[in-house]
Amino acid sequence: MNSWNEGYFTDSAYTFGYYRELSPAFMRWCLTLKGFAVPESSDDDCHCELGFGQGVSANIHAAATVGKFFGTDFNPAQAAGAQELAKASGADAKFFEDSFKEFSERDDLPKFDTIGFHGIWSWVSDENRKHMLEVARKHLKSGGVVYCSYNCLPGWAPAAPMRELLKLHDSYKVGGVLPPSA
Ligand SMILES: C[S@@+](CC[C@H](N)C(=O)[O-])C[C@H]1O[C@@H](n2cnc3c(N)ncnc32)[C@H](O)[C@@H]1O
C-alpha cells in the first residue's frame, strides 16, 4: 500500500473515548493483583501509546500521572488535536503523527516503562502488527509492561457481522467488484 493510511479507514475521524486500561496506574494495579512485582513509579518514567485516536486517554494519563508521555497516530487531524490538548494542559507529552513503521524507526525515543495499544491489534494488517512489536522490541525497558487489547469470541460475536459488512462495502467501493471471498 502506498497511501499514508495503508488501507486503514480514515474517511471519518475516530471517536472521543477514554479507556482506563491504558493508564499506567491501572496496569500496575492489575499486575499487583496477579502477584507480579511492579517497580515504584517515578518522575523519570516514560509511557507510550500507539494509535492514540483522539488522544483523550493519552492526554488524561499524561496530565494525571508522573513521568513523560509519548505516542503516535498517523491520522494528521487526530495527531494535531492530541497535540493541542497537550499544549492546553501543559502535560509532559510528545504526540507524533508517525505511522507505526516510522515510529519504530525513530532513534530519538527513550526506553518506555509501559507501551499500550487499545483497539488496534484486531484492526491493522500483519505488517503493521510487526511494526508495533518492533516498537516494543526496541523501546521497551527491561521489566516494562506492554498492554494490548484485541477482539475475541464470544464477546465480539454480535458486532463481527457488521464489521464484515462494512469491510465488504469498502472493498466494493474501492474495487467496484466484490472480493472473491464474498
Ligand atoms: C480503532 S482506533 C483506536 C483509538 C484509541 N486507541 C482508542 O481506543 O480510542 C485505531 C487508531 O489507530 C490509528 N492507526 C491505524 N493504523 C495505524 C498505523 N499504521 N500507524 C499509526 N496509527 C495507526 C488510527 O488512526 C486510529 O486512530
The ligand as a Tripos MOL2 file, in Angstrom:
@<TRIPOS>MOLECULE
LIG
   27    29     1     0     0
SMALL
NO_CHARGES

@<TRIPOS>ATOM
      1 C1         -9.7420    1.8950   16.4270 C.3       1 LIG1
      2 S1         -8.7700    3.3560   16.6980 S.3       1 LIG1
      3 C2         -8.3760    3.2430   18.4270 C.3       1 LIG1
      4 C3         -8.0090    4.5740   19.0290 C.3       1 LIG1
      5 C4         -7.6890    4.5720   20.5210 C.3       1 LIG1
      6 N1         -6.5820    3.6780   20.8480 N.3       1 LIG1
      7 C5         -8.9030    4.2090   21.3170 C.2       1 LIG1
      8 O1         -9.0180    3.0680   21.7820 O.co2     1 LIG1
      9 O2         -9.7700    5.0900   21.4450 O.co2     1 LIG1
     10 C6         -7.2340    2.9280   15.8830 C.3       1 LIG1
     11 C7         -6.2750    4.1180   15.7410 C.3       1 LIG1
     12 O3         -5.0270    3.6400   15.2130 O.3       1 LIG1
     13 C8         -4.5540    4.5410   14.2310 C.3       1 LIG1
     14 N2         -3.7400    3.7500   13.2850 N.ar      1 LIG1
     15 C9         -4.1530    2.7180   12.4940 C.ar      1 LIG1
     16 N3         -3.1350    2.2300   11.7640 N.ar      1 LIG1
     17 C10        -2.0410    2.9780   12.0930 C.ar      1 LIG1
     18 C11        -0.6710    2.9620   11.6690 C.ar      1 LIG1
     19 N4         -0.2340    2.0900   10.7420 N.pl3     1 LIG1
     20 N5          0.1900    3.8500   12.2060 N.ar      1 LIG1
     21 C12        -0.2490    4.7590   13.1410 C.ar      1 LIG1
     22 N6         -1.5410    4.8320   13.5840 N.ar      1 LIG1
     23 C13        -2.4200    3.9400   13.0720 C.ar      1 LIG1
     24 C14        -5.8120    5.1370   13.5890 C.3       1 LIG1
     25 O4         -5.5940    6.4180   13.0280 O.3       1 LIG1
     26 C15        -6.7890    5.1680   14.7890 C.3       1 LIG1
     27 O5         -6.7690    6.4230   15.4340 O.3       1 LIG1
@<TRIPOS>BOND
     1     1     2 1
     2     2     3 1
     3     2    10 1
     4     3     4 1
     5     4     5 1
     6     5     6 1
     7     5     7 1
     8     7     8 2
     9     7     9 1
    10    10    11 1
    11    11    12 1
    12    11    26 1
    13    12    13 1
    14    13    14 1
    15    13    24 1
    16    14    15 ar
    17    14    23 ar
    18    15    16 ar
    19    16    17 ar
    20    17    18 ar
    21    17    23 ar
    22    18    19 1
    23    18    20 ar
    24    20    21 ar
    25    21    22 ar
    26    22    23 ar
    27    24    25 1
    28    24    26 1
    29    26    27 1
@<TRIPOS>SUBSTRUCTURE
     1 LIG1         1 GROUP 0 **** ****
